Each structure stands twice: as structure tokens, then as C-alpha cells.
Amino acid sequence: MPGKMVVIFGALNVLWMVFVASQAFKIEIFPESKIVAQIGASVSLTCSTTGCESPSFSWRTQIDSPLNAKVRNEGTTSTLTMDPVSFENEHSYLCTATCGSGKEEKGIEVQIYSFPKDPEIYLSGPLEAGKPVTVTCLVPDVYPFDRLEMDLLKDNQNLKSQNFLEPTEKKSLETKSLEVTFIPTNEDTGKALVCRAKLLIDEIEIQFEEKETTEKLQVYIAPRNTMISVNPSTRLQEGGSVTMTCSSEGLPAPQILWSKKLDNRNLQLLSENATLTLIAMRMEDSGIYVCEGVNMIGRNRKEVELIVQEKPFTVEISPGPKIAAQVGDSVVLTCGATGCESPSFSWRTQIDSPLSGKVSSEGTTSTLTLNPVSFENEHSYLCTVTCGHKKLEKGIKVDLYSFPRDPEIETSGLLVDGNPVTISCKVPHVYPLDRLEIELLKGESVMKSKNFLEDMHKKSLETKSLEMTFIPTTEDTGKVLVCQAKLNIDEMEFEPKQRQSTQTFYVNVAPRNTTILVSPSFTVKEGSSVNITCSSNGLPAPKILLSRQLNNGDLQPLSENTTLTLISTKMEDSGIYVCEGINQAGVSRKEVELVIQVAPKDIKLIAFPSESVKEGETVIISCTCGNVPKTWIILKKKEETGDTVLKSTDGAYTIHKAQLEDAGVYECESKNEVGLQLRSITLDVKGRESNKDYFSPELLMLYCASSLIIPAIGMIIYFARKANMKGSYSLVEAQKSKV
């Protein structure tokens, strides 16, 4: 029984503790139920619990929209931070705290507004007495604008009030304005214009936020009663002075502007002072002068006309009304004025192209220097002189020419008797081309002439030439060739208008009648002497060159004398000898072949592969004879019945499968027109051995070895025959053959 009492008591104790704990778990939220936050600001909502060591928190909106805020939990506190506050935060937020099986929840309403700036006052223009002006009171970025109330006051007098009770259909920042139009008077200056705005933030607690802007009024008066005074008079003489003074009324005080009315009715600003002084007046200073009083409200003008009377003067230009200038030279044009103390000068071309020159003015004289003169300067130049209001102008025409050098005579080559030659008469850097005439004369006889009228409109320095082709003869030597150029411009004064160049003819005669003689003969025996003589005619006298032609066709110079002597000639002296007659007009060539005859020598007669062969083998009998040209080789086999001439090719005779009857003496005879030589050899052909009746081990070994050797010998014979076909000789006819 006591045990049961203990159990019952313990159970009651636990229930009591649970009851006490559940009663102690509470949740609080700060602020308590409502918060008003400005859009763009930072706001934090704090949820805290008591009676629980480790609660868990969660935040949500009543309509389950996104929080648009950051949550931070720390112990028994949870903070929801909205930074910055925006339209998405205008909700009722619920904080839920859970501790074990217990759960508590509290809500808070977030109401937002926007009223960040003071009102702004705008005027439709400056305040001018008696003229209506519109005042605009502007409140930017308001929310909710249906809670907005605006007032516009002038000197504590309410001009207009307005609220915006129409319902807000969308959540947005709005700019609201209030406009009032009134007519200012001079008495309004200094009065305060107040724009006041009030926004109801919390209807329950009647909270207002109020802002206002004040602006002092300034009323202006447009310029009026503008007056001009002139001293000494509105009629003046050239060189005189005048002072004009202007005044004008207004508020603020008007600024004075002096201008001159141009021909196109536009105004040329002269001064911003009340007094305008003009000195050293000129005729072009005559005209209508305008004074304007100007302030921010308006302007008022007054006009006065000044008349400047002129003084007489004259202008002269030198060197005259026209000047001829050579392209590249320097030309100075001078313009002078008389009867004017301080003239002003200006230069221009009649077609308003650039001057392309340097102007220098001093006192009563101005110069225009064209250096160097170019095609850009071929104009009529006008010098304008202004003296006061009077203006005079004089002109001078610059005509260009170019004829700087004498003609140049060129020939296409030397003058050679009977050969056509082209002669060119070249006139460099000429202008104008259409006035040029070129003549070619031989002595006093005109060979050819030409003018260039087709180049009338070309503006450039050109080199023109006259060409003609003729065939000179020796009779032309000593005659004079004249190239004459004329620039026919009678209306221009310059020198010279005619230039010429001369050249004396010297006619050359190209080498001819060239001969080459060999003495005693073109064909001689080795060891003899030979003279080779060369001659050629021409003007100037040709130079003689004796050469020998090499195998590649090139010439090997031997002598520049007319005679070349070869003493104790050798076979290598044979060849083609060339005689050349050479002068500046050309080359004449003659050639001859010299033959040095040599008796046969160095004869060789061999048998390949040997002079002793076995029956059935191939052997080649070959005969050669040094390098002696035009040598005949005859191969013979000596027989008791007589010699047999063998059919050889290039001195070689081939015996295929030699037989015993092929053995014997073979003779080679080499001969030419000078002599002959003989050589002989003896060919031995061995017969095959008879077969034996026994078979020995040695014979077996010999047979096995031969089975390897015979193919090798066959290959050797094959390659030897291939070599014979390429480097030796095969069957030939037994006739005279040159080697």
C-alpha cells in the first residue's frame, strides 16, 4: 500500500509540473499589433517567448504571400527584418512559436506610406506685374495619395486647397500637384508663397505628417523708355569719331546692348556697355545702330542711323595690267593707294580661288608674292583698297609659260651606214603646249616639223618630242642635225621664244668582208706549223679577235692580232677557229675548221673474260685505238686458208658457246689516212672432260659444291654480258668502222 501511494504521489507531481509549464509558455510580439513604416526604410518585427528554453519560430503572412524579409532566430527571440520596406510588405504578419507540444501565435499589421520630400514650387515664368502666372505645388512620390491634402497660400492667404479622395487602384508612388493662376502686382514683391502638404498616416490614432515649402515672390518690370543720345552728330566724315549713349528703365535694371543692323536685317552685336564709341570711321560704318534694354522679362529697343561721308583716293597696281611669268619663278605684284592715310588692302582672284601667295601690307602699299609661280597662280588678281567708306579695286592678269631649257637630241643608237635610226628631239617642261612647234633640220633642210594644238586645254608641264626614222649613209658624216623649238606666244613678253640644239653626224660602218685564212692548209699532219690570218673592214677600223670554239659552243679567246701561229700542232689543236671583226657599230664573224691528222696508236686487243676459255663459254674479242679520230678498225681471224674478217661492232666481236674450232689467232688492224697499227692475240678453247665409270665421295662433294657455284657463275656471266652490252661491243659487220 505504501508503494502505491508513492507511485500515485509521483504521478500527481509530474502532472502538476506539466500543468505549471504549459501555463508559463507565452509569446509576445513587438510592436504589439500595428506598425506604420515608410517605403524605403528598414523595419524589424520581434517575436519572443517566455516559459520555454528552446522554442522554434516561424513567420508567415495572413494571405500566405512571400515574406519579402529576412528572419533571424536567437534563443527565445525571432526577428523579421524588412530592408527596405516595399509594397510587398503591406500585410498582417503572424509569428508562430512552438515549445514541445505547445504552440502560440501572434499577429501584427504592417501599414506602409511614402512622403519622402518637401513640396516643390514651380512658376510658369518670371513674375511680371499685370501678367498672369501659374504656380504649381508638386508633392513627389506619395503613397497612399488618397490620404493626401494640399494647400497653397500667399502671405497666409489660402489660394487653393485640394485632397485626393479617389480610391487607389494600384500600389505605386504618385506625384500629385496643385495649380493656381493669379496676376501679380508690384506689392507682391517680398510676400511668401507657401506650399503645404499633409498625409494621414494612421486613421485610428489620427497621425499626420506635414511638410511645407516657402518661396519669396519677386515681381519684375520689363524694359521701357529706352533713349539714345549721339555726340557730335549722326553725319560724319571718314576718319571721324562718334559717341552714342543709351539708357532704359526696368526691374531689374536692364542690361544695355549695342548692335548694328546688317543688310539681311540681322543684328551684329557690338558692345554690352551703355556707351558706344566709334573711331576712325569708314564708309562701311554707315548704317542703323540699335540700342536694346534687356532684362529677364523682356527687351526694349531704340534705333539711330549714322551716315559716314567718303574721301576721294586712287589705286595703282604694278608691273601693269598683265605680266608673263615662267613657272617656278618668283613674281611680286604691288598695289599702292594715294589720297588715303590708312588704307586697308585685300587680294583675291577673280574666280575666288585660293591666292597661293604671301600678302604683305605696309603703309599705303601692299604686295602679293607668288614664289614659286605655279598653275594655281594663272589668274586675274584683284587688289581691293578700302579707305573709310570708299572702296576701289584694280586687277592684274598673270599669264604663265614654261620654256626653261634647250631641246635635247637623242638617237635610238649609233648611226650606222645603211641601218635605220630614230632621232628624237625632246623639249622638256613646256607650257602652254598648244603654242609649241618643233622642227628637225639636217643642215638647212627641214626633215620634219610638228605642233601640238590638240593639247590646248592641258594645264601641266609636259615634255614633248618629235621623232623621225631615216637611214644614214657615209655621206651624212659631218652634216649638222638641228632641233629647233618655238613657243609662239606673241601677246606675251618674255625671252627666249625660240631655242635650239645641234649635233654633228658621224656615221659608222659595221664590220664586213671578214675573212679567215689558214696556211698551209685546213688539214695538216700532227707536228706541222699552221698560220691563221684574220681581216675585216669597217669604220672605225674593227678590232680583230681570234677565238677557238669549245664543245659547249662557247668561244675561247686566243689572240687579238691579225695572225695566230700554231707551232708543232697536236691532235687537240683540231677544231673550229673563229675570226671576229668588232667595232661600236657591230660584229662580223667568220669561222674555219682545222683538222690535225694523227696516225693510229695505243691500240689494245683483249679477250674477255680470258684468252683461255672452256668449250661452251662466251668470250668477247675487243679492239680499241686511243682517241685518234677517223680511225678504221678491222677484226680478223688468222687461218691457214686465209684471213677471215669478223663482223664486229665498234671493234668488238662476241663468240657465244665457244667451240674448239674458235681457238686460234685473232688480229686487229687500226688505220687512217696517215698510217696503221696491228695487234694480235691467241684464243685457247679447252674441250670438256669425258665421264668416269665410278662415283666417289669426292665427286659427290664436288657435285654438291657445283650445284651452288654454277648458279653463281651464271649470275656473274649474266651481269658480265649486261656490262658488255652497255660498255663493250656485240656482233658487228666486218667492215671499216670509225671510232
C-alpha positions in Angstrom: 0.0 0.0 0.0 2.8 2.5 0.8 4.3 1.6 -2.6 1.1 2.5 -4.4 0.9 5.8 -2.5 4.4 6.7 -3.7 3.5 5.9 -7.3 0.3 7.9 -7.1 2.1 10.8 -5.5 4.9 10.8 -8.2 2.3 10.7 -11.0 0.5 13.6 -9.4 3.7 15.5 -9.1 4.6 15.1 -12.8 1.1 16.2 -13.9 1.4 19.2 -11.7 4.8 20.2 -13.3 3.4 19.8 -16.9 0.4 21.9 -15.9 2.6 24.6 -14.5 5.0 24.5 -17.6 2.1 24.8 -20.1 0.7 27.8 -18.2 4.1 29.5 -18.2 4.8 29.3 -22.1 3.8 32.7 -23.6 4.5 34.6 -26.8 4.9 38.4 -27.3 5.4 40.5 -30.4 6.8 44.0 -30.8 5.3 46.3 -31.8 2.2 44.9 -30.3 -0.4 45.0 -33.1 0.4 47.6 -35.8 3.3 49.4 -37.3 3.4 52.2 -39.8 6.6 52.1 -42.0 7.8 54.4 -44.7 8.7 52.9 -48.1 12.4 52.6 -48.4 13.1 52.5 -44.6 14.2 49.5 -42.6 11.7 47.9 -40.1 12.1 44.9 -37.7 9.4 42.9 -36.1 10.4 41.0 -32.9 8.7 37.8 -31.6 9.8 36.5 -28.2 8.6 33.8 -25.8 8.7 33.1 -22.1 8.5 29.8 -20.3 10.4 27.8 -22.9 14.1 27.3 -23.1 14.3 26.3 -26.8 11.3 27.4 -28.7 11.1 27.1 -32.6 9.7 30.0 -34.6 8.0 30.5 -38.0 6.7 33.6 -39.7 4.1 34.0 -42.4 1.6 36.4 -43.8 -2.1 36.0 -43.3 -2.6 35.6 -47.1 0.3 33.3 -47.4 2.2 35.6 -49.7 6.1 35.8 -49.7 7.6 37.3 -46.6 9.9 39.7 -48.6 12.0 39.9 -45.4 14.9 38.2 -43.5 14.3 36.0 -40.4 16.9 35.7 -37.6 16.3 33.4 -34.6 18.3 33.6 -31.5 17.3 31.8 -28.3 13.8 32.8 -27.3 13.7 35.6 -29.8 13.0 35.8 -33.6 13.4 38.9 -35.7 11.7 39.6 -39.1 13.6 42.5 -40.9 12.2 44.3 -43.9 15.0 46.3 -45.5 14.0 48.2 -47.5 10.2 48.3 -46.9 8.3 48.0 -50.1 4.7 47.5 -51.3 5.2 43.7 -50.9 5.4 44.2 -47.1 2.0 45.7 -46.6 0.4 42.7 -44.8 -0.5 41.2 -41.5 2.4 39.1 -40.3 1.9 36.0 -38.0 4.6 34.7 -35.7 4.2 31.1 -34.6 6.3 29.7 -31.6 6.3 26.0 -30.8 7.6 24.5 -27.5 7.3 20.8 -27.3 3.6 20.1 -27.9 2.7 23.7 -27.1 2.2 26.3 -29.9 1.5 30.0 -29.6 0.8 32.6 -32.4 0.6 36.4 -32.6 0.0 38.7 -35.4 1.0 42.3 -36.3 -0.2 44.5 -39.2 2.3 46.4 -41.3 0.9 49.6 -42.9 3.2 51.4 -45.3 3.3 55.0 -46.6 5.6 57.3 -48.7 6.1 61.0 -48.0 9.9 61.5 -48.5 10.3 65.1 -49.7 9.1 68.6 -49.1 6.7 70.0 -51.7 8.2 71.8 -54.7 7.1 75.1 -56.1 7.3 75.9 -59.8 6.4 79.2 -61.6 5.3 79.2 -65.3 7.7 82.1 -65.8 9.1 85.2 -64.0 6.5 87.3 -62.2 5.8 90.4 -64.3 3.4 93.0 -62.9 0.0 92.7 -64.6 0.7 89.4 -66.4 -1.0 86.1 -65.3 1.4 83.5 -63.9 0.7 79.9 -62.9 2.1 78.5 -59.7 2.4 74.7 -59.4 2.8 73.0 -56.0 4.2 69.5 -56.5 4.4 66.6 -53.9 6.6 63.8 -55.3 6.4 60.0 -54.5 3.3 59.9 -52.3 1.5 56.8 -51.0 -1.3 56.4 -50.4 -2.3 59.5 -52.2 -6.0 59.3 -51.2 -4.7 60.4 -47.7 -3.0 63.5 -49.1 -4.2 67.1 -48.6 -2.5 70.1 -50.2 -2.8 73.9 -49.6 -1.3 76.9 -51.5 -1.0 80.1 -49.6 0.2 83.6 -50.4 1.0 85.8 -47.4 -1.0 83.5 -45.2 -4.0 83.8 -47.5 -5.2 80.4 -48.8 -5.2 80.5 -52.6 -6.4 76.9 -53.1 -6.7 73.6 -51.2 -7.1 70.1 -52.6 -7.3 66.5 -51.4 -7.2 63.3 -53.5 -10.0 61.1 -52.1 -10.4 59.0 -55.2 -9.7 55.3 -54.4 -6.2 53.9 -55.1 -6.5 51.3 -57.7 -2.8 50.3 -57.7 0.0 50.3 -55.3 2.5 52.8 -56.7 4.3 56.1 -55.8 2.5 59.0 -57.3 3.4 62.7 -57.8 0.5 65.0 -57.0 0.2 68.6 -57.8 -1.9 71.7 -57.2 -2.1 74.6 -59.6 -3.2 78.2 -59.2 -3.1 81.1 -61.7 -3.0 84.7 -60.4 -2.0 88.2 -61.6 1.0 89.6 -59.6 1.3 93.2 -58.7 4.3 95.3 -57.6 3.0 94.9 -54.0 3.5 91.1 -54.1 7.3 91.5 -54.1 8.6 90.1 -50.8 5.5 88.2 -49.9 5.7 84.4 -49.0 4.3 81.8 -51.3 3.7 78.6 -49.2 3.0 75.1 -50.5 1.8 72.8 -47.6 1.1 69.1 -47.8 -0.4 66.8 -45.1 -0.5 63.0 -45.3 -2.9 61.0 -42.9 -0.8 58.0 -41.9 -2.9 56.2 -39.3 -6.7 56.8 -39.3 -7.2 55.1 -35.9 -4.7 57.1 -34.0 -5.2 60.2 -36.3 -1.5 60.6 -37.1 -0.5 63.2 -39.7 2.9 64.0 -41.3 3.1 67.5 -42.6 5.7 69.2 -44.9 5.8 72.7 -46.5 8.0 74.8 -48.8 8.2 78.6 -48.8 9.3 80.9 -51.7 9.6 84.7 -51.6 7.9 86.5 -54.5 9.8 88.8 -56.8 7.8 90.9 -59.3 9.7 92.3 -62.3 9.2 95.2 -64.8 10.1 94.8 -68.5 12.5 97.4 -70.0 10.8 100.6 -71.3 11.5 104.3 -72.2 14.8 103.4 -74.0 16.6 106.6 -75.1 19.8 107.3 -77.3 22.0 110.4 -77.3 24.6 110.9 -80.1 27.7 113.2 -79.9 28.8 115.0 -82.1 26.3 114.2 -84.8 24.7 111.4 -86.8 26.5 112.7 -90.0 30.3 112.2 -90.0 33.4 112.4 -92.2 35.7 109.4 -92.9 38.2 109.2 -90.1 36.0 110.9 -87.6 34.7 109.6 -84.3 31.2 109.4 -82.6 30.0 108.5 -79.1 26.5 107.2 -78.5 24.9 106.7 -75.1 21.8 104.6 -74.3 19.5 104.3 -71.2 16.5 102.2 -70.4 14.1 101.7 -67.4 13.0 98.4 -65.8 13.2 96.0 -62.9 15.8 94.5 -62.5 17.8 97.3 -64.2 18.1 96.4 -67.9 21.4 95.5 -69.5 22.3 97.7 -72.5 23.3 96.0 -75.8 24.6 97.9 -78.8 24.2 96.3 -82.3 24.4 97.2 -85.9 21.7 96.2 -88.4 23.1 94.2 -91.3 21.9 94.1 -94.8 20.0 90.9 -94.1 18.2 92.6 -91.2 20.1 90.5 -88.7 21.9 92.3 -85.8 25.6 92.3 -85.3 26.5 92.7 -81.6 29.0 95.5 -80.9 29.0 96.2 -77.2 27.4 95.5 -73.9 28.1 98.9 -72.4 25.8 101.8 -72.2 28.2 104.0 -74.2 29.4 103.0 -77.7 32.4 105.0 -79.2 33.4 104.5 -82.8 36.7 106.0 -84.0 38.4 106.3 -87.4 35.0 105.9 -89.1 34.8 104.4 -92.6 32.1 104.5 -95.1 31.0 100.9 -94.4 30.4 102.1 -90.8 27.3 103.9 -92.1 24.1 102.2 -91.1 21.4 101.8 -88.5 22.7 101.2 -84.9 20.3 99.6 -82.4 20.3 100.0 -78.6 18.4 97.4 -76.6 17.5 97.4 -72.9 17.3 93.7 -71.8 16.3 92.0 -68.6 14.8 88.6 -67.8 11.3 89.9 -68.5 11.8 91.4 -71.9 13.6 93.9 -74.1 13.0 97.4 -75.5 15.0 98.9 -78.4 15.8 102.2 -80.0 17.5 102.9 -83.4 19.7 105.6 -84.8 21.2 106.0 -88.3 24.8 107.1 -88.8 26.0 108.4 -92.2 29.8 108.5 -92.9 30.8 110.5 -96.0 33.8 109.3 -98.1 37.1 110.9 -99.0 38.5 110.5 -102.6 41.6 108.3 -103.3 43.2 106.4 -106.2 44.8 102.9 -106.6 47.6 101.7 -108.9 48.9 98.2 -109.5 52.2 97.1 -111.0 54.0 95.9 -113.0 50.9 96.5 -115.2 47.6 95.1 -116.2 49.3 91.9 -117.5 52.5 90.0 -116.6 54.1 86.9 -118.2 55.7 84.6 -115.6 57.7 81.5 -116.0 56.5 78.5 -113.9 58.8 78.2 -111.0 60.0 81.8 -110.9 59.2 84.4 -108.3 56.7 87.2 -109.1 55.8 90.2 -106.9 52.6 92.2 -107.6 52.4 95.6 -106.0 49.3 97.6 -105.1 49.5 101.2 -103.9 47.0 103.8 -102.7 47.2 107.6 -102.9 45.0 110.1 -101.1 44.4 107.8 -98.1 46.4 107.9 -94.9 45.5 104.4 -93.6 44.1 102.3 -96.4 43.3 98.6 -95.8 44.2 96.1 -98.5 42.8 92.7 -99.6 43.8 90.5 -102.5 41.6 87.9 -104.3 41.3 86.1 -107.6 38.5 86.9 -110.0 37.2 83.4 -109.7 37.6 83.3 -105.9 40.2 80.5 -105.9 43.0 80.5 -103.2 45.7 83.1 -103.6 48.5 80.6 -103.3 50.8 83.6 -102.4 52.0 85.7 -99.5 50.5 89.1 -98.8 52.5 91.9 -97.1 51.0 95.3 -96.4 52.8 98.3 -95.0 51.5 101.9 -95.1 50.0 102.8 -98.4 51.4 99.7 -100.2 50.6 96.0 -100.3 52.5 93.2 -102.2 51.4 89.8 -103.2 54.4 87.5 -103.7 54.0 84.3 -105.7 57.0 82.1 -105.1 57.3 79.8 -106.9 54.7 80.6 -109.5 52.5 77.6 -110.3 49.4 76.8 -112.3 47.3 77.8 -109.3 48.5 81.4 -109.9 47.3 81.7 -113.5 44.5 84.1 -112.8 43.4 87.7 -112.8 44.3 89.1 -109.4 42.2 91.9 -107.8 43.6 94.3 -105.2 40.8 95.9 -103.1 41.7 99.1 -101.2 39.3 100.4 -98.6 39.7 104.0 -97.3 37.0 104.8 -94.9 33.7 104.0 -96.6 35.2 104.1 -100.1 36.4 101.0 -101.8 38.5 100.8 -105.0 39.7 97.8 -106.9 42.4 97.2 -109.6 43.3 94.0 -111.4 46.4 92.4 -113.0 46.4 89.2 -115.1 49.2 86.7 -114.6 49.9 84.6 -117.7 52.1 81.5 -117.3 54.6 79.9 -119.6 57.4 77.4 -119.3 60.3 77.1 -121.7 63.3 76.5 -119.4 65.8 74.5 -121.4 67.2 73.9 -124.9 65.8 70.9 -126.7 67.5 67.5 -126.2 68.6 65.4 -129.1 68.5 61.6 -128.7 69.2 58.8 -131.1 68.0 55.2 -130.8 71.5 54.0 -131.3 74.7 54.6 -133.2 74.5 56.0 -136.7 75.4 53.0 -138.9 75.6 53.2 -142.6 72.5 51.6 -144.1 70.8 50.9 -140.7 67.6 52.7 -139.9 67.9 55.0 -136.8 65.3 57.0 -134.9 66.1 60.6 -133.9 64.2 62.2 -131.1 64.0 66.0 -130.5 62.7 66.4 -126.9 61.6 69.7 -125.4 61.2 69.4 -121.6 58.7 71.1 -119.2 56.8 73.2 -121.8 53.6 75.3 -121.2 51.3 76.1 -122.9 51.6 73.1 -125.1 49.3 74.3 -127.9 51.8 77.1 -128.7 54.8 74.7 -129.2 56.3 73.9 -132.6 59.3 71.6 -133.1 61.4 71.2 -136.2 64.1 68.8 -137.2 66.6 70.0 -139.8 69.6 68.4 -141.5 71.7 71.4 -142.3 69.2 73.9 -143.6 66.8 71.3 -144.9 63.7 70.6 -142.8 63.3 66.9 -142.2 60.1 67.0 -140.1 58.0 69.5 -138.0 55.1 69.2 -135.6 52.8 71.4 -133.4 50.6 70.3 -130.5 47.3 72.1 -131.0 45.4 69.0 -129.5 46.8 69.8 -126.1 45.1 73.2 -125.9 43.3 72.6 -122.6 46.1 70.8 -120.7 47.4 72.6 -117.6 50.6 70.8 -116.8 54.3 70.9 -117.6 54.8 68.4 -120.4 57.9 67.0 -122.2 57.1 66.9 -125.9 59.1 65.3 -128.6 59.4 64.9 -132.3 60.6 61.6 -133.7 61.7 60.5 -137.2 63.4 57.5 -138.6 65.9 57.7 -141.5 68.7 55.6 -143.0 72.1 57.3 -142.7 74.9 57.0 -145.3 78.5 57.7 -145.1 77.8 61.0 -147.0 75.9 62.2 -143.9 79.1 62.3 -141.8 80.0 65.9 -140.9 76.5 67.3 -141.5 74.7 69.2 -138.7 71.4 68.0 -137.1 69.4 70.9 -135.7 66.5 70.5 -133.2 64.6 73.8 -133.1 61.7 74.6 -130.7 59.4 77.7 -130.8 56.9 78.9 -128.2 54.7 81.1 -130.3 53.0 83.5 -127.8 53.3 86.9 -129.4 50.9 88.5 -126.9 53.3 87.6 -124.0 56.5 89.5 -123.4 59.3 87.0 -122.5 62.6 85.8 -123.8 63.6 83.5 -125.4 60.7 82.3 -127.5 63.0 80.1 -129.6 65.6 77.5 -128.5 67.7 75.0 -130.5 70.3 72.3 -130.1 72.7 70.9 -132.7 74.6 67.6 -133.2 77.1 66.7 -135.9 76.5 63.4 -137.7 79.2 60.8 -137.5 78.2 57.7 -139.5 79.7 54.3 -138.6 80.3 51.4 -140.9 79.7 48.0 -139.3 82.5 45.3 -139.8 82.2 43.5 -143.1 84.2 41.5 -145.6 85.6 39.5 -142.7 87.9 36.7 -143.9 89.9 33.9 -142.2 92.8 32.1 -144.0 94.7 29.0 -142.8 98.2 28.4 -144.2 99.4 26.0 -145.5 96.0 24.1 -145.4 92.9 23.4 -143.3 94.2 19.8 -142.9 97.8 19.1 -141.7 99.7 16.3 -140.0 100.5 16.3 -136.3 103.7 18.3 -135.6 103.3 20.7 -138.6 103.0 24.5 -138.2 99.9 26.5 -139.1 99.2 30.2 -139.6 95.7 31.5 -139.1 95.1 35.0 -140.5 92.0 37.3 -140.0 90.9 40.6 -141.6 87.8 42.8 -141.5 86.7 46.2 -142.9 84.6 48.9 -141.2 84.5 52.4 -139.8 86.0 52.9 -137.3 88.6 50.1 -138.1 87.4 46.9 -136.5 89.2 45.2 -133.7 90.3 41.7 -134.5 89.6 38.8 -132.1 90.7 35.2 -132.9 89.0 32.5 -130.8 88.5 28.8 -130.7 85.0 27.3 -130.3 84.7 24.9 -127.4 82.5 21.8 -127.3 79.7 23.6 -125.4 79.7 26.3 -128.1 81.5 29.0 -126.0 84.5 30.8 -127.5 87.9 30.7 -126.0 89.8 33.9 -126.9 93.3 33.2 -128.3 94.7 36.4 -129.9 93.8 40.0 -130.7 96.4 40.0 -133.5 95.5 39.5 -137.1 97.7 36.3 -137.3 97.8 33.3 -135.0 100.7 30.8 -135.4 100.4 27.3 -134.1 103.9 25.6 -134.0 104.2 21.8 -133.8 100.5 21.1 -133.8 98.9 18.4 -131.8 95.7 16.4 -132.3 93.9 18.6 -129.6 94.6 21.7 -131.8 91.9 20.4 -134.1 88.6 22.3 -134.0 86.7 25.4 -135.2 88.6 28.7 -135.2 86.5 31.9 -135.2 87.6 35.4 -136.5 85.6 38.4 -135.3 85.8 42.0 -136.5 84.4 44.2 -133.8 83.6 48.0 -133.6 80.9 50.1 -132.0 78.6 49.6 -135.0 78.5 45.8 -134.8 80.3 42.4 -135.1 81.2 40.4 -138.2 82.2 36.7 -137.8 83.9 34.1 -139.9 85.0 30.6 -138.9 87.1 27.7 -140.3 87.7 24.1 -139.1 91.3 23.0 -138.6 92.0 19.2 -138.8 95.2 17.8 -137.3 95.8 14.3 -138.7 97.3 11.7 -136.3 98.4 8.1 -137.2 96.7 5.3 -135.1 98.4 4.5 -131.8 97.9 2.9 -128.4 96.0 0.0 -130.0 94.7 -2.6 -127.5 93.3 -6.1 -128.3 91.9 -8.2 -125.4 89.8 -11.3 -124.9 87.2 -11.2 -122.1 86.9 -12.8 -119.7 90.2 -14.6 -120.6 92.4 -15.7 -123.6 91.9 -19.3 -122.3 88.2 -20.5 -122.1 86.4 -23.7 -121.9 84.2 -25.1 -124.6 80.7 -23.7 -124.4 81.7 -20.4 -122.7 81.1 -16.9 -124.1 84.1 -14.8 -125.0 84.4 -11.2 -126.4 87.3 -10.1 -128.6 87.6 -6.3 -128.2 89.9 -3.8 -130.1 90.3 -0.1 -129.2 92.6 2.6 -130.5 93.2 5.6 -128.2 91.5 8.9 -129.1 92.6 9.2 -132.7 89.7 10.5 -134.9 88.7 9.0 -138.2 90.3 5.6 -137.5 89.1 2.4 -139.1 89.2 -0.9 -137.0 89.1 -4.4 -138.7 89.0 -7.6 -136.7 90.3 -10.8 -138.4 90.9 -14.5 -137.5 94.1 -15.9 -139.0 93.5 -19.1 -140.9 95.9 -21.2 -143.0 93.5 -20.9 -145.8 93.3 -17.2 -145.4 92.2 -14.5 -143.0 88.5 -14.2 -142.1 87.1 -10.7 -141.5 84.9 -10.8 -138.5 81.6 -9.0 -138.2 82.4 -6.6 -135.4 80.6 -3.7 -133.9 82.7 -0.7 -132.8 85.7 -3.0 -132.6 84.1 -5.9 -130.6 83.3 -9.5 -131.7 81.3 -11.9 -129.4 81.7 -15.7 -129.5 78.7 -17.4 -127.9 79.3 -21.0 -126.7 82.9 -21.3 -127.9 83.8 -24.4 -129.8 87.2 -25.9 -130.2 87.4 -24.6 -133.8 87.1 -21.0 -132.4 90.6 -21.3 -131.0 93.3 -19.6 -132.9 95.0 -16.2 -133.6 92.9 -13.1 -133.8 94.3 -9.9 -135.3 93.1 -6.2 -135.0 94.1 -3.7 -137.8 93.7 0.1 -137.0 94.4 2.6 -139.8 93.6 6.1 -141.1 94.9 8.3 -143.9 98.2 8.8 -142.1 99.1 5.2 -141.1 98.1 1.9 -139.5 98.9 -0.4 -136.5 98.4 -4.2 -135.9 97.8 -6.2 -132.7 97.0 -10.0 -132.3 96.1 -12.4 -129.5 95.7 -16.2 -129.3 92.5 -17.7 -128.0 92.7 -21.1 -126.4 89.5 -23.2 -126.2 89.6 -26.3 -123.9 87.4 -29.3 -124.5 85.0 -30.9 -121.9 86.4 -33.9 -119.9 84.9 -37.4 -120.5 82.6 -39.1 -117.9 84.1 -41.6 -115.5 82.6 -45.0 -114.6 82.9 -44.7 -110.8 81.3 -42.5 -108.3 83.4 -41.4 -105.4 82.6 -39.3 -102.2 84.9 -36.6 -103.6 82.9 -36.4 -106.7 79.7 -36.2 -104.6 81.1 -33.3 -102.7 82.3 -31.7 -106.0 78.8 -32.2 -107.4 77.2 -30.6 -104.4 79.6 -27.6 -104.5 79.0 -27.2 -108.2 75.3 -27.0 -107.6 76.0 -23.8 -105.6 78.8 -22.5 -107.8 77.2 -22.9 -111.2 74.2 -20.6 -110.4 76.7 -18.1 -109.0 78.8 -18.3 -112.2 75.6 -18.0 -114.2 74.8 -14.7 -112.4 78.4 -13.5 -112.9 78.1 -14.2 -116.7 74.7 -12.5 -116.8 76.0 -9.4 -115.2 79.2 -9.5 -117.4 77.1 -9.8 -120.5 74.9 -6.9 -119.3 78.1 -4.9 -118.9 79.3 -6.0 -122.3 76.0 -4.8 -123.8 76.4 -1.4 -122.2 80.2 -0.6 -122.2 81.7 -3.0 -124.7 80.6 -4.4 -128.1 78.3 -7.1 -129.7 78.2 -8.8 -133.1 79.3 -6.4 -135.9 79.9 -6.4 -139.5 83.5 -6.9 -140.6 83.6 -3.6 -142.4 85.5 -0.4 -141.7 84.1 1.2 -138.6 85.0 4.7 -137.3 85.9 5.0 -133.6 
